[in-house]
């Protein structure tokens, strides 16, 4: 094992040097990749190290990866070297908890997928770090395959120590925001299920509202969304084999099963455990099945006209100013509208207003949007068809959909979030607790 670990060190350093010393297309690809990633990160040394390390395994130079270019440039590599290098395309970022300290490494569980890994120390620096780690510590790091059953650290790591459930839920939420492409990168089956849940949610939205886009006064949209969520929860309960016309007490008595078993069955198909708890602990023993109360943010509830847009890949988007933005586009002189420039900048800078929203506006109002952006950018050469995606990327908006908030999550993450929420609610005033816990990773 020492031989292959040392060889992996040599190959990795040669690979890093190859990328950093490169000129031409490879250097340009690294620069573009680094610029895009830097907009999402802190820009410190750790972030810069991660950018280079991730570019090596994820970057593209035309149709080739940096690893493929490195292999092509080194004809003397052995077959085992080539196999090891190519296996590094499976390198991924994870939020790991240490489950066991080994003589030459760690056994860790990726919190995002509950998968376990044996990770061998591949440098004296990492071995020194490992000597200070304890079981239960959390690490944010990238790992690469070494053999069929063992992995090595790839690049730097962030040590987070031991985290209680509320802080762990927040850390997972932050991971979801910052490393979307690595959310289920070691569990493609979970990723596929998550994407399928988005498609199902979209279809349910269209079935309920009759369209993929709806605009209503904010308070009315809030009521409709609550009604919509109730229907979805009832479907999940029915999928769990529960009669939604009866109380849980009645169901338990008729079926001869415990309330705990009913709760477990409901959770398995995605029903929020708060809703189950509410039904179990209602003052009235005959309380009917209910869905958790889902409110829109105050900004949306108070909006004169609030818009909800659903898409099978981009998910569900809420926009309290969509009609105001379209008013700007349709105006004879948009610059005469108070707050117009501020709203356009908001649409460019705000993360919640994604590329799909912009593409929809471009589809519906192509000439008007192009003219407004030409004026706003002070560039009469701006072309909607040629330059819109470039503009969106400059403002950090991905032009391809990332897994949206409404996607379902693995049961172990759902349960973690609910347990974290319960802990926070015990120690904080209710309103403040819910606001803080909402930062965690939860089912949409």
RALINKA-V646341 format. One record per residue. PSI is psi in radians with two decimals (NA if undefined). OMEGA is omega as a letter, one per 40 degrees, with the letter a starting at -180 (999 if undefined). NEAR is the number of other C-alpha atoms within 12 Angstrom. Layout:
psi->PSI omega->OMEGA near->NEAR
psi->PSI omega->OMEGA near->NEAR
This chain:
psi->-0.65 omega->i near->17
psi->-0.63 omega->a near->14
psi->-0.83 omega->a near->11
psi->-0.56 omega->i near->24
psi->-0.81 omega->i near->29
psi->-0.69 omega->i near->20
psi->-0.66 omega->i near->23
psi->-0.67 omega->i near->35
psi->-0.81 omega->a near->27
psi->-0.80 omega->a near->19
psi->-0.71 omega->a near->30
psi->-0.76 omega->i near->35
psi->-0.72 omega->i near->23
psi->-0.65 omega->i near->24
psi->-0.76 omega->i near->33
psi->-0.80 omega->i near->28
psi->-0.70 omega->i near->20
psi->-0.76 omega->a near->26
psi->-0.79 omega->a near->35
psi->-0.51 omega->a near->25
psi->-0.07 omega->a near->16
psi->2.73 omega->i near->22
psi->3.09 omega->i near->15
psi->-2.44 omega->a near->13
psi->-0.71 omega->a near->20
psi->-0.77 omega->i near->29
psi->-0.70 omega->i near->24
psi->-0.71 omega->i near->21
psi->-0.70 omega->i near->28
psi->-0.73 omega->a near->36
psi->-0.78 omega->i near->25
psi->-0.77 omega->i near->22
psi->-0.79 omega->a near->27
psi->-0.69 omega->i near->27
psi->-0.75 omega->a near->23
psi->-0.74 omega->a near->26
psi->-0.61 omega->a near->32
psi->-0.54 omega->i near->26
psi->-0.37 omega->a near->24
psi->-0.22 omega->a near->27
psi->-3.00 omega->a near->23
psi->-0.38 omega->i near->15
psi->0.06 omega->i near->17
psi->-3.12 omega->a near->13
psi->-0.67 omega->i near->16
psi->-0.77 omega->i near->20
psi->-0.73 omega->i near->26
psi->-0.69 omega->i near->26
psi->-0.70 omega->i near->27
psi->-0.67 omega->a near->36
psi->-0.84 omega->a near->37
psi->-0.78 omega->a near->35
psi->-0.72 omega->a near->40
psi->-0.59 omega->i near->38
psi->-0.67 omega->a near->38
psi->-0.66 omega->a near->44
psi->-0.36 omega->a near->38
psi->-0.34 omega->a near->32
psi->2.85 omega->i near->32
psi->2.41 omega->i near->26
psi->1.67 omega->a near->28
psi->-2.15 omega->i near->14
psi->0.01 omega->a near->14
psi->2.69 omega->i near->20
psi->2.79 omega->i near->28
psi->-0.63 omega->i near->39
psi->-0.75 omega->i near->40
psi->-0.68 omega->i near->31
psi->-0.67 omega->i near->27
psi->-0.79 omega->i near->33
psi->-0.73 omega->a near->26
psi->-0.47 omega->a near->18
psi->-0.08 omega->a near->17
psi->1.45 omega->a near->19
psi->-0.33 omega->a near->13
psi->0.07 omega->i near->12
psi->2.43 omega->i near->18
psi->2.92 omega->i near->14
psi->-0.66 omega->i near->13
psi->-0.63 omega->i near->18
psi->-0.81 omega->a near->29
psi->-0.72 omega->i near->25
psi->-0.78 omega->a near->22
psi->-0.80 omega->a near->32
psi->-0.80 omega->a near->39
psi->-0.54 omega->i near->30
psi->-0.37 omega->a near->25
psi->-0.14 omega->i near->35
psi->-0.30 omega->i near->31
psi->0.10 omega->i near->28
psi->2.45 omega->i near->33
psi->2.78 omega->i near->38
psi->2.39 omega->i near->39
psi->2.82 omega->i near->42
psi->1.83 omega->a near->44
psi->2.55 omega->i near->43
psi->2.38 omega->a near->38
psi->2.11 omega->a near->34
psi->-0.34 omega->i near->27
psi->2.45 omega->i near->23
psi->2.13 omega->a near->25
psi->2.80 omega->a near->21
psi->-0.62 omega->a near->15
psi->0.44 omega->i near->26
psi->-2.64 omega->a near->33
psi->2.67 omega->i near->38
psi->2.23 omega->a near->33
psi->2.70 omega->i near->37
psi->2.27 omega->i near->29
psi->2.00 omega->a near->36
psi->-0.47 omega->a near->42
psi->-0.50 omega->a near->41
psi->-0.08 omega->a near->31
psi->0.41 omega->i near->24
psi->2.53 omega->a near->23
psi->2.57 omega->a near->25
psi->2.47 omega->i near->34
psi->2.05 omega->a near->32
psi->2.06 omega->a near->38
psi->2.44 omega->i near->35
psi->2.28 omega->a near->36
psi->0.37 omega->i near->38
psi->2.69 omega->i near->26
psi->-0.60 omega->a near->17
psi->-0.76 omega->i near->16
psi->-0.65 omega->i near->26
psi->-0.66 omega->i near->22
psi->-0.71 omega->i near->15
psi->-0.77 omega->a near->23
psi->-0.60 omega->a near->30
psi->-0.33 omega->i near->18
psi->-0.17 omega->a near->17
psi->2.74 omega->i near->27
psi->2.74 omega->i near->24
psi->2.33 omega->a near->23
psi->-0.24 omega->i near->25
psi->2.63 omega->i near->29
psi->2.33 omega->i near->33
psi->2.35 omega->i near->38
psi->1.95 omega->a near->38
psi->2.91 omega->i near->37
psi->2.47 omega->i near->36
psi->2.61 omega->a near->42
psi->2.62 omega->i near->40
psi->2.51 omega->i near->32
psi->-0.90 omega->i near->39
psi->-2.93 omega->i near->23
psi->-0.63 omega->a near->14
psi->-0.02 omega->a near->15
psi->2.67 omega->a near->26
psi->2.91 omega->i near->34
psi->2.77 omega->i near->42
psi->2.50 omega->i near->44
psi->1.86 omega->i near->40
psi->-2.73 omega->a near->36
psi->2.98 omega->i near->28
psi->2.78 omega->i near->27
psi->2.07 omega->a near->25
psi->2.19 omega->a near->25
psi->-0.05 omega->i near->23
psi->-2.83 omega->i near->22
psi->2.37 omega->a near->21
psi->2.31 omega->i near->23
psi->2.97 omega->a near->22
psi->-0.75 omega->i near->28
psi->-0.80 omega->a near->33
psi->-0.58 omega->i near->28
psi->-0.71 omega->i near->36
psi->-0.71 omega->i near->36
psi->-0.74 omega->i near->29
psi->-0.68 omega->i near->38
psi->-0.67 omega->i near->42
psi->-0.74 omega->i near->32
psi->-0.69 omega->i near->25
psi->-0.76 omega->a near->31
psi->-0.68 omega->a near->32
psi->-0.70 omega->a near->24
psi->-0.40 omega->a near->24
psi->0.94 omega->a near->30
psi->-0.66 omega->a near->26
psi->-0.22 omega->a near->27
psi->0.20 omega->a near->34
psi->-0.88 omega->i near->39
psi->0.68 omega->a near->31
psi->-0.37 omega->i near->28
psi->0.20 omega->i near->31
psi->1.30 omega->a near->24
psi->-0.45 omega->i near->17
psi->-0.61 omega->i near->16
psi->-0.68 omega->i near->25
psi->-0.74 omega->i near->27
psi->-0.74 omega->i near->22
psi->-0.69 omega->i near->19
psi->-0.78 omega->i near->32
psi->-0.67 omega->i near->30
psi->-0.64 omega->i near->23
psi->-0.58 omega->i near->32
psi->-0.75 omega->i near->32
psi->-0.73 omega->i near->27
psi->-0.74 omega->i near->26
psi->-0.75 omega->i near->36
psi->-0.80 omega->a near->33
psi->-0.69 omega->i near->23
psi->-0.65 omega->i near->28
psi->-0.83 omega->a near->32
psi->-0.71 omega->i near->22
psi->-0.67 omega->a near->17
psi->-0.83 omega->a near->23
psi->-0.24 omega->a near->22
psi->0.10 omega->a near->14
psi->2.85 omega->i near->18
psi->0.02 omega->i near->27
psi->2.30 omega->i near->27
psi->2.41 omega->i near->30
psi->2.20 omega->a near->31
psi->2.82 omega->i near->29
psi->2.49 omega->a near->24
psi->-0.77 omega->a near->29
psi->-0.57 omega->i near->25
psi->-0.71 omega->i near->24
psi->-0.68 omega->i near->34
psi->-0.78 omega->i near->32
psi->-0.73 omega->a near->20
psi->-0.65 omega->i near->27
psi->-0.71 omega->i near->35
psi->-0.77 omega->i near->23
psi->-0.72 omega->i near->23
psi->-0.80 omega->i near->27
psi->-0.60 omega->i near->30
psi->-0.73 omega->i near->27
psi->-0.75 omega->i near->25
psi->-0.80 omega->a near->33
psi->-0.69 omega->i near->35
psi->-0.65 omega->i near->31
psi->-0.72 omega->i near->26
psi->-0.71 omega->i near->30
psi->-0.72 omega->i near->34
psi->-0.64 omega->i near->22
psi->-0.48 omega->i near->19
psi->0.01 omega->i near->22
psi->0.41 omega->a near->22
psi->2.38 omega->i near->35
psi->1.93 omega->a near->25
psi->-0.08 omega->i near->30
psi->-0.08 omega->a near->17
psi->2.77 omega->i near->22
psi->2.84 omega->i near->27
psi->-0.60 omega->i near->39
psi->-0.75 omega->a near->31
psi->-0.75 omega->a near->25
psi->-0.77 omega->a near->28
psi->-0.73 omega->a near->23
psi->-0.75 omega->a near->14
psi->-0.67 omega->a near->15
psi->-0.28 omega->a near->16
psi->0.55 omega->i near->14
psi->2.88 omega->a near->18
psi->2.79 omega->i near->18
psi->-0.57 omega->i near->25
psi->-0.68 omega->i near->18
psi->-0.64 omega->i near->21
psi->-0.78 omega->i near->33
psi->-0.77 omega->a near->32
psi->-0.73 omega->i near->24
psi->-0.71 omega->i near->25
psi->-0.76 omega->a near->35
psi->-0.65 omega->a near->33
psi->-0.53 omega->a near->24
psi->0.21 omega->i near->29
psi->0.20 omega->i near->38
psi->2.30 omega->a near->43
psi->2.25 omega->a near->40
psi->-0.40 omega->i near->36
psi->-0.67 omega->i near->29
psi->-0.74 omega->i near->31
psi->-0.76 omega->i near->37
psi->-0.69 omega->a near->27
psi->-0.67 omega->i near->24
psi->-0.63 omega->a near->32
psi->-0.65 omega->a near->29
psi->0.24 omega->a near->20
psi->2.54 omega->i near->19
psi->-0.59 omega->i near->11
psi->2.07 omega->a near->13
psi->-0.26 omega->a near->18
psi->0.24 omega->a near->20
psi->2.32 omega->a near->23
psi->2.97 omega->i near->26
psi->2.34 omega->i near->35
psi->2.70 omega->i near->36
psi->2.70 omega->i near->32
psi->2.53 omega->i near->25
psi->2.14 omega->a near->20
psi->1.96 omega->i near->24
psi->2.52 omega->i near->24
psi->2.73 omega->i near->27
psi->2.69 omega->a near->19
psi->-0.65 omega->a near->15
psi->-0.66 omega->a near->20
psi->-0.70 omega->a near->29
psi->-0.58 omega->a near->28
psi->-0.12 omega->a near->21
psi->2.45 omega->i near->26
psi->-0.75 omega->i near->22
psi->2.05 omega->i near->27
psi->2.44 omega->a near->34
psi->2.36 omega->i near->36
psi->2.25 omega->i near->36
psi->2.30 omega->i near->32
psi->2.53 omega->i near->36
psi->2.50 omega->a near->33
psi->-0.22 omega->i near->29
psi->-0.72 omega->a near->31
psi->-0.26 omega->i near->33
psi->-2.64 omega->a near->38
psi->2.20 omega->a near->37
psi->2.31 omega->i near->35
psi->2.23 omega->a near->36
psi->1.92 omega->a near->39
psi->-0.17 omega->a near->35
psi->0.33 omega->a near->33
psi->-0.77 omega->a near->33
psi->-0.59 omega->i near->24
psi->-0.67 omega->i near->28
psi->-0.74 omega->i near->36
psi->-0.53 omega->i near->31
psi->-0.71 omega->i near->26
psi->-0.76 omega->a near->31
psi->-0.57 omega->a near->33
psi->-0.08 omega->a near->23
psi->2.57 omega->i near->20
psi->-0.66 omega->i near->13
psi->1.57 omega->a near->16
psi->-0.50 omega->a near->27
psi->-0.24 omega->i near->22
psi->-0.14 omega->a near->13
psi->2.20 omega->a near->20
psi->2.28 omega->i near->16
psi->0.13 omega->a near->17
psi->-0.83 omega->a near->26
psi->-0.68 omega->i near->23
psi->-0.69 omega->a near->20
psi->-0.68 omega->i near->28
psi->-0.77 omega->i near->32
psi->-0.68 omega->i near->21
psi->-0.75 omega->a near->20
psi->-0.52 omega->i near->32
psi->-0.64 omega->a near->30
psi->-0.49 omega->a near->21
psi->2.23 omega->a near->20
psi->-0.53 omega->a near->23
psi->-0.31 omega->i near->25
psi->1.62 omega->a near->36
psi->-3.13 omega->a near->36
psi->-0.54 omega->a near->33
psi->-0.71 omega->i near->31
psi->-0.78 omega->i near->36
psi->-0.70 omega->i near->34
psi->-0.60 omega->i near->25
psi->-0.76 omega->i near->22
psi->-0.70 omega->i near->30
psi->-0.58 omega->i near->27
psi->-0.69 omega->a near->17
psi->-0.63 omega->a near->16
psi->1.03 omega->a near->23
psi->-0.86 omega->a near->22
psi->-0.77 omega->a near->19
psi->-0.77 omega->a near->26
psi->-0.71 omega->i near->33
psi->-0.76 omega->a near->31
psi->-0.76 omega->i near->28
psi->-0.78 omega->a near->36
psi->-0.59 omega->i near->36
psi->-0.78 omega->i near->21
psi->-0.79 omega->a near->22
psi->-0.73 omega->a near->23
psi->-0.12 omega->a near->21
psi->0.81 omega->a near->12
psi->1.74 omega->a near->15
psi->-0.09 omega->i near->15
psi->-0.11 omega->a near->15
psi->2.25 omega->i near->23
psi->2.20 omega->a near->24
psi->-0.76 omega->a near->28
psi->-0.56 omega->a near->18
psi->-0.51 omega->a near->13
psi->-0.16 omega->a near->21
psi->-0.85 omega->a near->31
psi->-0.65 omega->i near->25
psi->-0.76 omega->i near->20
psi->-0.79 omega->a near->26
psi->-0.68 omega->i near->30
psi->-0.61 omega->i near->26
psi->-0.53 omega->i near->22
psi->0.31 omega->i near->26
psi->0.42 omega->i near->27
psi->2.01 omega->i near->31
psi->2.43 omega->i near->30
psi->-0.12 omega->i near->24
psi->2.51 omega->a near->19
psi->2.45 omega->i near->22
psi->2.73 omega->a near->29
psi->2.04 omega->a near->35
psi->3.00 omega->a near->37
psi->-0.52 omega->a near->32
psi->-0.10 omega->a near->31
psi->2.49 omega->i near->35
psi->2.77 omega->a near->34
psi->2.77 omega->i near->43
psi->2.61 omega->a near->32
psi->-0.66 omega->a near->29
psi->-0.55 omega->i near->24
psi->-0.70 omega->i near->32
psi->-0.80 omega->a near->34
psi->-0.69 omega->i near->29
psi->-0.81 omega->a near->33
psi->-0.75 omega->a near->37
psi->-0.68 omega->i near->33
psi->-0.67 omega->i near->27
psi->-0.74 omega->i near->33
psi->-0.72 omega->i near->37
psi->-0.72 omega->i near->25
psi->-0.75 omega->a near->23
psi->-0.73 omega->a near->28
psi->-0.42 omega->i near->22
psi->-0.51 omega->a near->17
psi->-0.13 omega->a near->17
psi->2.71 omega->i near->17
psi->2.54 omega->a near->14
psi->-0.88 omega->a near->16
psi->-0.77 omega->a near->15
psi->-0.67 omega->a near->16
psi->-0.77 omega->a near->21
psi->-0.67 omega->i near->23
psi->-0.73 omega->a near->17
psi->-0.80 omega->a near->26
psi->-0.42 omega->a near->35
psi->-0.22 omega->i near->28
psi->-0.24 omega->a near->27
psi->-3.03 omega->a near->36
psi->1.91 omega->a near->42
psi->2.88 omega->i near->35
psi->2.38 omega->a near->32
psi->NA omega->999 near->27
